[in-house]
Amino acid sequence: MSDGDNESGEVKLAHEEANRNENPASLVAQWMEESTYGTLSTISTAKGVEGFPHGSIVPFAISSDGYPYILIAEIAAHTKNLLNSSKSCLFLSHPTPEGDPQSHWRVGLMGNFTRVVSDSRQSELSSDKLEKSLILPDEEIDNMLTRYCHRVPSAESYLKTHNFYFWKMASIERVRYIAGFGRICWIDGQEVVSEISDPDFQSITHESIEHMNEDHEDAMLDICEGMSKIKPKSVKMVDLDPGGLILHTKEPEHKIYYSFGKRIKPEQVRIEIINLLKRSRKLM
């Protein structure tokens, strides 16, 4: 048996032990929902410390398909590092630990970050940089910004007035899970992604959005009034994911992301929108 086989067996046993009374991948998905920032470790390219880990604090949001993404400047050290090597680790930990911090949860998401470029900004990059980038429609980039602004309200000015780009962890290879003493294992990255964004969710998105826009504009207007303290003339739902929904208002013009506060499954959409509406009406 090879060393790789031994490691695979140890990983499987550790995972089964940690999974005895809980679902580690599901917990990681919830912790990602609750966290607004993490420590990004990249491989340094700076003179004299080439190849060393470089850590920096970064806010992050979660894409509609379940991957974390960040907004960083072209001149930042971690951007230069990612351009040289996409390999990275996004480390998250309990935001308010009491007592021994090692008794609380922490996770390391190991994967590869890719620059995200909108159709309209392709001309800003050289052909070699563009080849390594993920090119998306402007509307999708705008929805990414809306999700990101839910966590970092000042971010809109960065993307529009400075040389910033989104970078998405487009592949998560492995996740190091630590939930306390003895609750430690490695998790396959795709298992975590599936918990963050259920593969079946996309099948109900279009129908749910269409239903809300045709029959429940009044409810969405109440969500805007209660949560955002605005009274728009009209509102449409423009996107929906397992973590929340995006509403586009007119008079005043806004795109706003409203979080469910957790990652949900397709069958939970109706009840979670109702719960969001109930919370909103209590705030009116």
Disulfide bonds with the S-S distance in Angstrom:
none
